[in-house]
Amino acid sequence: MKKLCIVILLLSGCGTFETPSSDAQSISHQIWDGLLIKHVSADGWVDYSAFKKDTIVLQKYLDLLSSNPPNEATWTKNEQLAYWINAYNAFTVKLIVDNYPLKSITELHPKPYFPMINTVWHKEFFKIGENLMNLDAIEHKILRKKFNEPRIHFAIVCASYSCPKLRNEAFTGDMVEAQLKDQAMNFINDPKRNIIQKDKIKLTKIFKWFNRDFTKDGTLISFLNQYSEVKIDKDASVSYMKYDWSLNEK
């Protein structure tokens, strides 16, 4: 019977991307929250040199994440969502801190570098449960695939100037909806990242790269109008800014 159970488990996971589940309830993100309050400004600028001095504390939080993958049977969807957003951001900070000082995360692309195939985001440098993981997997195989939540693009941060601001508090299951709404409003109305006028908009390329995520339930402009302080005409012209990959540090 034991052998039969093992065979069934192996077959059921074949051809899918799965993360092993912890039997525990949702974890606390208090350690990450304290680090963000300490080292990230209200405007989202990160003090990586100071973060580097807290490597031991950061690693304690990363170990907590690695040892406690979400359990879909016992964690709420919002608890899982908050976990994966925090994991993406925390392991990104780890990647920068381990290689600091540097001017851009793009300096960490492997050589030879192949866009969309072999990038810094494909580097497997941490574990979630027993799975060797990378940032690309969290973003595309988990957050985008499982949650149908376009606002994650305003919450996960690639350590670059044109990215959304790194929130200086941890995402939590009970607050994630309000936090995502706040991130969306701040990012869309930030003139450094998007220029919104009634008849003309100039946007970050995030809206171009992930257009499908923002247009599942309507047009891009109808999505933007949910959060924009300026009401955009439905036939407004749309163009995109050059993406700035310089480090998002103070």
FILO-685778 format. One record per atom (N, C-alpha, C): x, y, z. Coordinates in steps of 0.2 Angstrom, whole numbers, padded with zeros to 4 digits, always signed. Atoms other than C-alpha are relative to their C-alpha. Layout:
REM FILO-685778
XYZ;...
END
This chain:
REM FILO-685778
+0004-0006+0000;+0000+0000+0000;+0004+0006+0000;-0004-0006+0000;+0014+0012+0004;+0003+0001-0007;-0003-0001+0007;+0022+0009-0013;-0005+0003-0005;+0005-0003+0005;+0006+0012-0022;-0002+0007+0001;+0001-0007-0001;+0003+0028-0013;+0006+0005-0003;-0006-0004+0003;+0021+0034-0018;-0001+0001-0008;+0001-0001+0007;+0017+0030-0036;-0005+0005-0002;+0006-0004+0002;+0000+0039-0036;+0003+0007+0001;-0003-0007-0001;+0009+0055-0029;+0004+0002-0005;-0004-0002+0006;+0022+0054-0042;-0003+0002-0006;+0004-0001+0006;+0010+0052-0056;-0004+0007+0000;+0004-0006+0000;-0001+0066-0050;+0003+0007-0001;-0004-0006+0001;+0013+0079-0050;+0003+0000-0007;-0003+0000+0006;+0019+0074-0067;-0002+0006-0005;+0002-0006+0005;+0020+0089-0079;-0002+0006+0002;+0003-0006-0003;+0015+0102-0067;+0005+0003+0004;-0004-0003-0004;+0024+0115-0057;-0003+0001+0007;+0003+0000-0007;+0021+0112-0038;+0005+0002+0005;-0004-0002-0006;+0027+0119-0022;-0002-0005+0006;+0002+0004-0006;+0027+0107-0007;-0003+0005+0005;+0004-0004-0004;+0015+0113+0006;+0002-0002+0007;-0001+0001-0008;+0018+0116+0025;-0006-0001+0003;+0006+0002-0004;+0006+0109+0037;-0002+0006+0005;+0001-0005-0004;+0008+0125+0047;-0005+0005-0002;+0004-0006+0002;-0004+0140+0047;+0005+0005-0003;-0004-0006+0003;+0002+0156+0038;+0005+0003+0004;-0005-0002-0004;+0018+0162+0043;+0000+0008+0002;+0000-0007-0001;+0022+0179+0051;+0005+0004-0004;-0005-0003+0004;+0031+0192+0040;+0003+0006+0004;-0002-0006-0004;+0036+0203+0055;+0007+0002-0001;-0007-0002+0001;+0055+0201+0052;+0001+0004-0006;+0000-0004+0006;+0053+0207+0034;-0003+0007+0001;+0003-0006-0002;+0042+0221+0040;+0005+0005+0003;-0005-0004-0004;+0055+0227+0052;+0006+0002-0004;-0006-0002+0004;+0069+0227+0039;-0003+0005-0005;+0002-0005+0005;+0058+0237+0026;-0001+0006+0004;+0001-0007-0003;+0053+0250+0039;+0007+0003+0001;-0007-0002-0002;+0072+0251+0044;+0004+0003-0006;-0005-0002+0006;+0080+0252+0026;-0004+0002-0006;+0003-0003+0006;+0067+0258+0014;-0004+0006+0001;+0004-0007-0001;+0060+0276+0013;-0007-0001-0002;+0007-0001+0002;+0042+0281+0011;-0001+0000-0008;+0001-0001+0007;+0046+0285-0007;+0003-0007-0004;-0002+0006+0003;+0053+0267-0010;+0007-0001-0002;-0007+0001+0002;+0071+0270-0011;+0003-0004+0005;-0003+0005-0004;+0082+0256-0004;+0007+0002+0002;-0007-0001-0002;+0097+0258+0007;+0004-0007+0000;-0002+0006+0001;+0106+0243+0001;+0007-0001+0005;-0006+0000-0005;+0122+0247+0011;-0002-0002+0007;+0003+0001-0007;+0112+0247+0027;-0003-0007+0000;+0003+0007+0000;+0103+0231+0022;+0005-0005+0000;-0006+0004+0000;+0120+0223+0019;+0002-0002+0008;-0002+0001-0007;+0123+0225+0038;-0005-0004+0004;+0005+0004-0003;+0107+0216+0042;-0001-0007-0004;+0000+0006+0004;+0112+0201+0032;-0003-0006+0004;+0002+0005-0004;+0109+0189+0046;-0007+0000+0001;+0007+0000-0001;+0092+0195+0050;-0004-0001-0007;+0003+0001+0007;+0087+0195+0031;+0000-0008-0001;+0000+0007+0001;+0093+0177+0030;-0005-0004+0005;+0004+0004-0004;+0083+0172+0045;-0007+0000-0003;+0007+0000+0003;+0067+0178+0036;+0000-0004-0006;+0000+0004+0006;+0072+0170+0020;+0000-0008+0001;+0000+0007-0002;+0075+0153+0029;-0007-0001+0002;+0007+0002-0002;+0057+0155+0036;-0004-0001-0006;+0004+0001+0006;+0050+0157+0019;+0002-0006-0003;-0002+0006+0003;+0060+0143+0012;-0003-0007+0004;+0002+0006-0004;+0055+0131+0026;-0008+0000+0001;+0008+0000-0001;+0036+0136+0026;-0003+0002-0007;+0004-0002+0006;+0029+0136+0008;-0007+0000+0002;+0007+0000-0001;+0011+0140+0007;-0004-0007-0001;+0004+0006+0001;-0002+0126+0010;-0007+0002-0002;+0006-0003+0003;-0016+0129-0001;-0007-0003+0003;+0006+0003-0004;-0028+0118+0010;-0001+0004+0006;+0001-0004-0007;-0025+0129+0026;+0001+0007-0001;-0001-0007+0000;-0019+0146+0020;-0006+0003-0005;+0004-0003+0005;-0031+0158+0012;+0003+0003-0006;-0003-0002+0006;-0028+0164-0005;+0004+0007+0001;-0004-0007-0001;-0023+0182+0001;+0006-0002+0004;-0006+0001-0003;-0011+0174+0013;+0005-0003-0004;-0005+0003+0005;-0003+0164-0001;+0003+0006-0005;-0002-0006+0004;-0003+0180-0012;+0005+0004+0004;-0005-0004-0004;+0006+0190+0002;+0006-0003+0000;-0006+0004+0000;+0018+0176+0004;+0005+0001-0006;-0004+0000+0006;+0024+0176-0014;+0002+0007-0002;-0003-0007+0001;+0025+0195-0016;+0006+0001+0005;-0006-0001-0005;+0036+0196+0000;+0006-0004-0002;-0005+0004+0002;+0046+0181-0006;+0004+0003-0006;-0003-0003+0006;+0049+0189-0023;+0005+0006+0002;-0003-0007-0002;+0054+0206-0015;+0006-0002+0004;-0006+0002-0005;+0065+0198-0001;+0006-0003-0004;-0006+0004+0003;+0075+0186-0012;+0003+0005-0006;-0004-0005+0005;+0078+0201-0025;+0004+0004+0004;-0005-0004-0004;+0085+0211-0011;+0006-0004+0002;-0006+0005-0001;+0096+0196-0006;+0004+0000-0006;-0004+0000+0006;+0102+0195-0024;+0004+0007+0000;-0004-0007+0001;+0107+0214-0024;+0005+0000+0006;-0005+0000-0006;+0115+0213-0006;+0006-0004-0001;-0005+0005+0000;+0125+0198-0010;+0005+0003-0006;-0004-0002+0005;+0132+0207-0025;+0002+0008+0000;-0001-0007-0001;+0133+0225-0019;+0007+0002+0002;+0003-0005+0004;+0139+0238-0024;-0001-0002-0007;+0001+0000+0008;+0132+0238-0042;-0005+0005-0002;+0004-0005+0003;+0123+0250-0053;-0006-0002-0002;+0006+0002+0003;+0110+0239-0060;-0001-0008+0001;+0001+0007-0001;+0102+0222-0057;+0002-0004-0007;-0002+0003+0007;+0106+0219-0076;+0007-0002+0000;-0007+0002+0000;+0124+0218-0072;+0001-0008+0002;+0000+0006-0003;+0120+0201-0064;-0002-0005-0005;+0002+0005+0006;+0114+0193-0081;+0006-0005-0001;-0005+0005+0002;+0124+0177-0084;+0003+0001-0007;-0003+0000+0006;+0136+0176-0098;+0001-0007-0003;+0003-0005+0005;+0132+0173-0112;-0008+0001+0003;+0007-0002-0002;+0115+0182-0109;-0004+0000-0006;+0005+0001+0005;+0100+0177-0118;-0007+0003+0002;+0006-0003-0002;+0085+0188-0116;-0006-0005+0000;+0006+0004-0001;+0069+0179-0109;+0002-0007+0001;-0002+0007+0000;+0079+0163-0108;+0005-0001+0006;-0006+0001-0005;+0095+0165-0097;+0001+0007+0003;-0001-0007-0003;+0094+0181-0086;+0001-0001+0007;-0001+0000-0008;+0097+0185-0068;-0006-0002+0003;+0007+0003-0003;+0078+0181-0065;+0000-0007-0001;+0001+0008+0001;+0081+0163-0071;+0006-0003+0004;-0005+0003-0004;+0096+0161-0059;-0004-0004+0006;+0003+0004-0006;+0091+0147-0046;+0005+0000+0006;-0004-0001-0006;+0098+0153-0030;-0003-0001+0007;+0004+0001-0006;+0085+0149-0017;-0004-0006+0000;+0005+0006+0000;+0073+0135-0011;-0006+0002+0003;+0006+0000-0003;+0055+0135-0007;-0002-0007+0001;+0001+0007-0001;+0052+0119+0002;+0006-0004-0003;-0005+0004+0003;+0062+0106-0008;+0002+0002-0007;-0001-0002+0007;+0061+0115-0024;+0005+0006-0001;-0005-0005+0002;+0076+0125-0031;-0004+0005-0005;+0004-0005+0003;+0068+0141-0037;+0004+0006-0003;-0003-0006+0002;+0071+0157-0046;-0006+0006+0000;+0005-0005+0000;+0062+0174-0047;-0005+0000-0006;+0005+0000+0005;+0055+0171-0064;-0005-0005+0001;+0005+0004-0001;+0046+0156-0058;-0005+0002+0005;+0005-0004-0004;+0038+0166-0044;-0005+0004-0004;+0004-0005+0004;+0032+0179-0056;-0005-0003-0005;+0004+0002+0006;+0026+0169-0071;-0003-0007+0002;+0004+0007-0001;+0022+0151-0064;-0004+0000+0006;+0004+0000-0006;+0015+0156-0048;-0005+0007+0000;+0004-0006-0001;+0009+0175-0046;-0005+0001-0006;+0004-0001+0006;+0003+0177-0064;-0005-0005-0002;+0004+0006+0002;-0003+0160-0067;-0006-0002+0005;+0004+0002-0005;-0012+0156-0051;-0005+0005+0003;+0004-0005-0004;-0019+0172-0044;-0004+0005-0005;+0004-0005+0004;-0026+0182-0059;-0001+0007+0003;+0000-0007-0003;-0021+0198-0051;+0005+0004-0003;-0005-0004+0003;-0013+0211-0062;+0003+0005+0004;-0003-0005-0004;-0009+0223-0048;+0006-0003+0003;-0006+0002-0003;+0005+0211-0043;+0006+0004-0004;-0005-0004+0003;+0015+0221-0056;+0002+0006+0003;-0001-0006-0003;+0014+0236-0045;+0003-0002+0007;-0002+0002-0007;+0020+0226-0029;+0006-0004+0000;-0006+0003+0000;+0034+0215-0035;+0005+0005-0003;-0005-0005+0002;+0050+0225-0037;+0007-0003-0003;-0006+0003+0004;+0065+0221-0049;+0006+0005+0002;-0006-0004-0003;+0077+0233-0039;+0002+0005-0005;-0002-0005+0005;+0076+0246-0053;-0004+0006+0001;+0004-0006+0000;+0071+0264-0055;-0007+0000-0003;+0006+0000+0004;+0057+0261-0067;-0005-0005+0003;+0004+0005-0003;+0050+0247-0056;-0005+0004+0005;+0004-0003-0006;+0036+0251-0043;+0004+0001+0006;-0004-0001-0006;+0042+0257-0027;-0001-0006+0005;+0000+0006-0005;+0047+0244-0014;-0004+0003+0006;+0005-0002-0005;+0033+0246-0001;+0004-0001+0007;-0004+0001-0006;+0041+0249+0016;-0004-0003+0006;+0003+0004-0005;+0030+0237+0025;-0001-0007-0004;+0001+0007+0003;+0027+0218+0022;-0007+0000-0002;+0007+0002+0002;+0012+0212+0013;-0003-0005+0005;+0003+0005-0005;+0000+0202+0024;-0007-0002-0003;+0006+0002+0002;-0015+0192+0021;-0006+0004+0001;+0006-0004-0002;-0027+0203+0030;+0000+0007-0003;-0001-0007+0003;-0020+0219+0021;+0001+0000-0007;-0003+0000+0007;-0015+0213+0004;-0005+0004-0005;+0005-0003+0005;-0031+0219-0005;+0001+0008+0000;-0001-0007-0001;-0029+0237+0002;+0007+0002-0002;-0007-0002+0002;-0010+0237-0001;+0001+0000-0007;+0000+0000+0007;-0012+0232-0019;-0004+0006-0003;+0004-0005+0003;-0025+0245-0022;+0004+0007+0001;-0004-0006-0001;-0013+0258-0014;+0006+0000-0004;-0006+0000+0004;+0002+0252-0024;-0002+0002-0007;+0003-0001+0007;-0009+0253-0040;-0001+0008-0001;+0001-0007+0000;-0014+0271-0036;+0006+0004+0000;-0006-0004+0000;+0003+0277-0032;+0004-0001-0006;-0004+0002+0006;+0012+0268-0047;-0003+0004-0006;+0003-0003+0006;-0001+0274-0060;+0001+0007+0000;+0000-0007+0000;-0001+0292-0054;+0007+0003+0002;-0007-0002-0001;+0018+0293-0051;+0002+0003-0007;-0003-0003+0007;+0024+0306-0065;+0007-0002-0002;-0006+0003+0002;+0041+0298-0064;+0000-0006-0004;+0001+0006+0003;+0034+0282-0071;-0006+0000-0005;+0006-0001+0005;+0018+0287-0080;-0002+0007-0001;+0002-0007+0001;+0013+0303-0088;-0008+0000-0003;+0007+0001+0002;-0006+0304-0088;-0004+0006-0002;+0004-0005+0002;-0016+0316-0098;-0007-0002-0003;+0006+0002+0002;-0034+0316-0103;+0000-0003-0007;+0000+0003+0007;-0031+0313-0122;+0007-0003-0002;-0006+0003+0002;-0013+0306-0121;+0003-0002+0006;-0003+0003-0005;-0004+0294-0110;+0007-0003-0002;-0007+0003+0001;+0015+0289-0109;+0001-0004+0006;+0000+0004-0005;+0017+0274-0099;+0006-0004+0001;-0005+0005-0001;+0030+0262-0091;-0001-0006-0005;+0000+0006+0004;+0034+0247-0102;-0003-0006+0003;+0004+0006-0003;+0026+0236-0089;-0006-0001-0003;+0006+0001+0003;+0010+0240-0097;+0000-0003-0007;-0001+0003+0007;+0016+0235-0114;+0002-0008+0001;-0002+0007-0001;+0025+0219-0108;-0005-0005+0003;+0006+0004-0003;+0010+0213-0098;-0007+0002-0002;+0007-0003+0002;-0004+0220-0108;-0005-0005+0001;+0005+0005+0000;-0013+0204-0108;-0003-0001+0007;+0002+0000-0007;-0014+0204-0089;-0005+0006+0002;+0004-0006-0001;-0022+0222-0089;-0006+0000-0004;+0005-0001+0005;-0034+0219-0103;-0005-0006+0000;+0005+0006-0001;-0043+0202-0097;-0007+0002+0000;+0007-0002-0001;-0058+0212-0092;-0002+0006-0003;+0002-0007+0003;-0058+0227-0103;+0006+0002-0004;-0006-0003+0004;-0046+0239-0112;+0005+0002+0006;-0005-0002-0004;-0030+0245-0105;-0002+0007+0004;+0002-0007-0002;-0037+0263-0103;-0006-0001+0006;+0005+0001-0005;-0052+0256-0093;+0003-0003+0006;-0004+0002-0006;-0040+0247-0081;+0003+0006+0003;-0004-0006-0003;-0030+0263-0079;-0005+0005+0004;+0005-0004-0002;-0046+0273-0076;-0003-0002+0007;+0002+0002-0007;-0050+0263-0060;+0005+0003+0005;-0004-0003-0005;-0035+0271-0052;+0003+0007-0001;-0003-0006+0002;-0030+0286-0062;-0003+0006+0003;+0003-0006-0003;-0033+0303-0054;-0002+0005-0006;+0002-0004+0006;-0035+0310-0072;-0005-0005-0004;+0004+0004+0004;-0050+0303-0082;+0003-0001-0007;-0003+0001+0007;-0042+0296-0098;-0006-0002-0005;+0004+0001+0005;-0052+0297-0114;+0001-0007-0003;+0000+0007+0002;-0056+0279-0121;+0005+0000-0007;-0004+0000+0006;-0047+0284-0138;+0006+0004+0001;-0006-0004-0001;-0032+0293-0130;+0006-0004-0003;-0006+0003+0003;-0015+0290-0138;+0004-0003+0005;-0004+0004-0005;-0004+0278-0129;+0008-0001-0003;-0008+0001+0002;+0016+0278-0130;+0003-0002+0007;-0004+0003-0005;+0029+0270-0119;+0007+0004+0002;-0007-0003-0002;+0044+0277-0109;+0006-0005-0001;-0005+0004+0000;+0061+0270-0110;+0001-0003+0008;-0001+0003-0007;+0064+0258-0095;+0007+0001+0003;-0006-0002-0003;+0077+0264-0083;+0002-0006+0005;-0002+0005-0004;+0086+0249-0075;+0005+0001+0005;-0004-0002-0005;+0097+0259-0063;-0003-0002+0007;+0002+0003-0007;+0097+0253-0045;-0005+0005+0004;+0005-0004-0004;+0082+0259-0034;+0003+0002+0007;-0003-0001-0007;+0094+0265-0020;+0000+0008+0001;+0000-0007-0003;+0095+0281-0010;+0006+0004-0003;
END
